[in-house]
Amino acid sequence: MRPSRNARSTHVPLALQERGWRRGSKRRPRPLEVLSWMALLILLALSLLPFVMMLLLSLKTNADIFTRFWGLPQPARWDFYRDAAVALKGYLLNTLIVTAVVVPGVLLFSSLSGYALARLSFRGRDGVFALILALLVVPGILTLIPTYALVQSMGLLNTRWALILPYLAGGQVLGVVLCRTFFASLPDELFEAMRLDGAGDVQIYRHLALPLSLPTLATIAIMTTLGIYNDYIWPLVTISDSSLQTFTVGVTRFAGEFNLDYGPTLAGYVIGSLPLIALFAIGMRAFVQGVTSGALKA
């Protein structure tokens, strides 16, 4: 006797019944999942708390901070942001100029070098890549004095080139490693198919390697921008002209002008964090793709 249609439609495997997957019902969250979500929410709140407090304190005077630290600003001093924006706009512009020159150069040279080390055969290729990998373990502070002496001998101190050239050279190390690793992970059949169609290395690099490596290049661009934006020591020792100084040094000078008046200083910090927030908001998806698609495989 054949089972009726209703009987077949209501039949659920035993394994699914044990897991709670019945037709028309929802799976109840497990206690471990609830604890995991609670832990993540607590960590998120702790991570955002310093930024929220910076926003609140940037709208207060010193008297308001010392008497009502956890309270809302009364009244809110939005004029602190106006003063900070006027004082820091030149430093932000200098940082933007340096970043706009360095990042495209790093992307171009890193992708070219990574493609050559991954897809071209020449004597000493693996040795060159091993030396580049070794540079990753050298702390930047150890090369500060030699790099300063080199820049000084070239007569580039107190110019934008004193920032651009070292940043352009230093950003190559991680960029070459990421690009070479990504290009080496691509199937050989893709490159062989283009060669059979008569494409040379330039065409393969332009029409195949570059389009596929966009998430990796986005990763390199974001990390290079962060390195330039957060650097303090190198601009401090190479640039003495305030009209050429970058934001990290400029914001400390701006803080000193107010003699420990915390409101304008914190307003400057908030303004300085906005470009990085915008950068991550725009490029986070590409950054995650670059990390998860094999860009960090070694």
C-alpha positions as CSV (number, residue, x, y, z in Angstrom):
1,M,0.0,0.0,0.0
2,R,1.5,3.3,-1.0
3,P,1.7,6.1,1.6
4,S,-0.7,9.0,1.1
5,R,0.5,12.4,-0.1
6,N,0.0,13.9,3.3
7,A,2.0,11.2,4.9
8,R,4.9,11.8,2.5
9,S,4.8,15.6,3.0
10,T,5.0,15.4,6.8
11,H,7.7,12.8,6.9
12,V,11.0,14.2,8.4
13,P,14.2,12.2,8.8
14,L,15.0,11.2,12.3
15,A,18.3,13.1,12.3
16,L,16.6,16.3,11.4
17,Q,14.0,15.8,14.1
18,E,16.7,15.4,16.7
19,R,18.2,18.7,15.6
20,G,14.9,20.5,15.8
21,W,14.5,21.0,12.0
22,R,10.8,20.3,11.7
23,R,8.6,21.7,8.9
24,G,7.3,25.1,10.0
25,S,9.5,25.3,13.1
26,K,12.6,27.3,13.8
27,R,15.8,26.0,15.4
28,R,16.3,27.3,18.9
29,P,19.7,28.8,19.6
30,R,22.0,26.7,21.6
31,P,23.3,28.0,24.9
32,L,26.9,28.0,23.5
33,E,25.7,30.2,20.6
34,V,24.0,32.6,23.0
35,L,27.1,32.9,25.1
36,S,29.2,33.5,22.0
37,W,26.9,36.3,20.9
38,M,27.0,37.9,24.3
39,A,30.8,37.7,24.4
40,L,31.0,39.3,21.0
41,L,28.6,42.1,22.0
42,I,30.6,42.8,25.2
43,L,33.9,42.9,23.2
44,L,32.3,45.2,20.6
45,A,31.0,47.5,23.4
46,L,34.4,47.6,25.0
47,S,36.1,48.4,21.7
48,L,33.7,51.2,20.9
49,L,33.7,52.7,24.4
50,P,36.9,54.7,24.0
51,F,35.7,56.3,20.7
52,V,32.3,57.1,22.2
53,M,34.0,58.7,25.2
54,M,36.3,60.7,22.9
55,L,33.3,62.0,21.1
56,L,31.6,63.1,24.4
57,L,34.7,64.6,25.9
58,S,35.5,66.5,22.8
59,L,32.4,68.6,23.3
60,K,33.2,69.5,27.0
61,T,35.4,72.1,28.6
62,N,37.9,71.1,31.2
63,A,35.6,72.1,34.0
64,D,32.8,70.0,32.6
65,I,35.2,67.0,32.2
66,F,36.4,67.1,35.8
67,T,33.0,67.6,37.3
68,R,30.8,65.5,35.1
69,F,33.0,63.0,33.4
70,W,30.3,60.5,32.5
71,G,27.6,62.9,31.8
72,L,26.5,64.5,28.6
73,P,28.1,67.8,27.6
74,Q,26.1,70.9,28.8
75,P,26.4,72.8,26.6
76,A,28.0,71.0,23.7
77,R,31.1,73.0,22.5
78,W,30.9,72.5,18.7
79,D,33.2,75.4,18.3
80,F,36.0,73.1,19.3
81,Y,35.6,71.2,16.0
82,R,35.7,74.5,14.1
83,D,39.0,75.5,15.7
84,A,40.4,72.0,15.2
85,A,39.4,71.8,11.6
86,V,40.9,75.2,10.8
87,A,44.2,74.3,12.5
88,L,44.6,70.8,11.1
89,K,43.4,71.1,7.6
90,G,46.9,71.9,6.3
91,Y,48.3,68.8,8.0
92,L,45.6,66.6,6.6
93,L,46.2,67.9,3.1
94,N,49.9,67.2,3.4
95,T,49.1,63.6,4.5
96,L,46.7,63.2,1.6
97,I,49.2,64.5,-0.9
98,V,51.9,62.0,0.3
99,T,49.4,59.2,0.4
100,A,48.1,59.9,-3.1
101,V,51.6,59.7,-4.5
102,V,52.8,56.7,-2.5
103,V,49.9,54.3,-2.7
104,P,49.6,54.1,-6.5
105,G,53.4,53.7,-6.8
106,V,53.4,50.9,-4.2
107,L,50.5,49.1,-6.0
108,L,52.3,49.4,-9.4
109,F,55.7,48.2,-8.3
110,S,54.4,45.6,-5.9
111,S,52.2,44.0,-8.6
112,L,55.0,44.1,-11.2
113,S,57.5,42.6,-8.8
114,G,55.1,40.0,-7.5
115,Y,54.2,38.9,-11.0
116,A,57.8,38.6,-12.0
117,L,58.7,36.5,-8.9
118,A,55.6,34.3,-9.4
119,R,55.4,33.8,-13.1
120,L,58.7,34.5,-14.7
121,S,61.6,32.0,-14.6
122,F,65.1,33.5,-14.0
123,R,68.2,32.6,-12.0
124,G,68.0,33.5,-8.3
125,R,64.3,34.1,-8.2
126,D,63.7,32.1,-5.1
127,G,66.7,33.7,-3.4
128,V,65.4,37.2,-4.2
129,F,62.0,36.3,-2.7
130,A,63.7,34.9,0.4
131,L,65.6,38.1,0.9
132,I,62.4,40.1,0.6
133,L,60.7,37.8,3.2
134,A,63.7,38.4,5.5
135,L,63.1,42.1,5.4
136,L,59.7,41.6,7.0
137,V,61.3,40.6,10.3
138,V,63.6,43.7,10.4
139,P,62.0,46.4,12.7
140,G,61.7,49.7,11.1
141,I,63.3,51.5,13.9
142,L,66.6,49.8,13.1
143,T,66.7,51.4,9.7
144,L,65.8,54.9,10.9
145,I,69.3,56.3,11.2
146,P,70.7,54.8,7.9
147,T,67.6,56.0,6.0
148,Y,68.0,59.4,7.6
149,A,71.6,59.6,6.6
150,L,70.7,58.5,3.0
151,V,68.0,61.1,2.7
152,Q,70.3,63.8,4.2
153,S,73.1,62.9,1.7
154,M,70.6,63.4,-1.1
155,G,69.6,66.8,0.1
156,L,65.9,65.9,0.6
157,L,65.4,66.8,4.2
158,N,62.5,69.1,4.8
159,T,60.9,68.3,1.5
160,R,58.0,66.0,0.6
161,W,60.4,63.7,-1.2
162,A,61.9,62.9,2.2
163,L,58.5,61.2,3.0
164,I,57.5,59.9,-0.4
165,L,60.6,58.0,-1.4
166,P,61.1,56.1,1.9
167,Y,57.4,55.3,2.1
168,L,57.5,54.1,-1.5
169,A,60.5,51.9,-0.9
170,G,59.3,50.6,2.5
171,G,55.8,49.7,1.3
172,Q,57.2,47.4,-1.4
173,V,58.2,44.7,1.0
174,L,54.8,43.5,2.2
175,G,53.2,44.4,-1.1
176,V,55.6,42.2,-3.1
177,V,55.1,39.3,-0.7
178,L,51.3,39.5,-1.0
179,C,51.2,39.9,-4.7
180,R,53.7,37.2,-5.4
181,T,51.8,34.8,-3.1
182,F,48.5,35.6,-4.8
183,F,49.9,35.3,-8.4
184,A,51.6,32.0,-7.5
185,S,48.3,30.6,-6.2
186,L,46.4,31.1,-9.5
187,P,46.0,28.1,-11.8
188,D,48.7,27.7,-14.4
189,E,46.0,26.9,-17.0
190,L,44.9,30.5,-17.1
191,F,48.3,31.8,-18.1
192,E,48.9,29.0,-20.5
193,A,45.6,29.7,-22.3
194,M,46.5,33.3,-22.8
195,R,50.0,32.4,-24.1
196,L,48.4,30.0,-26.6
197,D,46.3,32.9,-27.8
198,G,49.5,34.8,-28.5
199,A,49.5,37.1,-25.4
200,G,52.8,38.2,-24.0
201,D,53.7,38.8,-20.4
202,V,52.6,42.5,-20.5
203,Q,49.2,41.5,-21.9
204,I,48.9,38.7,-19.3
205,Y,49.8,41.0,-16.5
206,R,47.4,43.7,-17.7
207,H,44.4,41.7,-18.7
208,L,44.6,38.7,-16.4
209,A,46.8,39.2,-13.3
210,L,45.7,42.8,-12.4
211,P,41.9,42.2,-12.6
212,L,42.1,39.1,-10.5
213,S,44.3,40.8,-7.9
214,L,42.1,43.7,-7.2
215,P,41.1,42.5,-3.7
216,T,44.8,41.9,-2.9
217,L,45.7,45.4,-4.2
218,A,43.0,46.9,-2.1
219,T,44.5,45.1,1.0
220,I,47.9,46.6,0.1
221,A,46.4,50.1,-0.4
222,I,44.6,50.1,2.9
223,M,47.6,48.8,4.9
224,T,50.0,51.3,3.1
225,T,47.6,54.2,3.9
226,L,47.4,53.2,7.5
227,G,51.2,53.0,7.7
228,I,51.6,56.5,6.3
229,Y,48.8,58.0,8.3
230,N,49.9,56.6,11.6
231,D,53.7,57.3,11.2
232,Y,55.0,59.8,13.7
233,I,58.8,59.4,14.1
234,W,59.8,59.7,10.5
235,P,58.0,63.0,9.7
236,L,59.1,64.4,13.0
237,V,62.8,63.9,12.3
238,T,62.8,64.8,8.6
239,I,60.3,67.7,8.3
240,S,60.8,70.9,10.2
241,D,58.6,73.1,8.1
242,S,55.1,73.1,9.6
243,S,53.6,73.8,6.1
244,L,54.9,70.4,5.0
245,Q,54.2,68.5,8.2
246,T,51.8,65.5,8.3
247,F,48.8,65.0,10.6
248,T,50.3,62.8,13.3
249,V,52.9,65.5,14.2
250,G,50.6,68.4,13.5
251,V,47.9,67.2,15.9
252,T,50.5,66.9,18.7
253,R,51.6,70.5,18.0
254,F,47.9,71.5,18.0
255,A,47.4,69.9,21.4
256,G,50.3,71.8,22.9
257,E,48.9,75.1,21.7
258,F,45.9,74.7,24.1
259,N,47.9,74.0,27.2
260,L,46.1,70.7,28.1
261,D,42.6,72.0,27.2
262,Y,41.3,68.5,26.4
263,G,38.2,69.5,24.4
264,P,39.8,71.0,21.3
265,T,42.6,68.3,21.4
266,L,40.1,65.5,21.4
267,A,38.1,67.2,18.7
268,G,41.2,67.2,16.6
269,Y,41.6,63.4,17.2
270,V,38.0,62.8,16.1
271,I,38.6,64.8,12.9
272,G,41.8,62.9,12.2
273,S,40.0,59.5,12.6
274,L,37.3,60.4,10.1
275,P,39.4,59.7,6.9
276,L,40.4,56.2,8.3
277,I,36.8,55.4,9.1
278,A,35.8,56.4,5.6
279,L,38.6,54.3,4.1
280,F,37.5,51.2,6.0
281,A,33.8,51.8,5.2
282,I,34.6,52.0,1.5
283,G,37.3,49.3,1.2
284,M,36.4,46.8,4.0
285,R,34.7,44.4,1.6
286,A,37.6,44.4,-0.8
287,F,40.0,44.1,2.2
288,V,38.2,41.0,3.5
289,Q,38.2,39.5,0.1
290,G,41.9,40.1,-0.3
291,V,42.6,38.4,3.0
292,T,40.3,35.4,2.5
293,S,41.1,34.8,-1.2
294,G,44.6,33.6,-0.5
295,A,46.4,37.0,-0.3
296,L,47.9,36.0,3.0
297,K,48.7,32.4,2.2
298,A,52.4,31.6,2.4
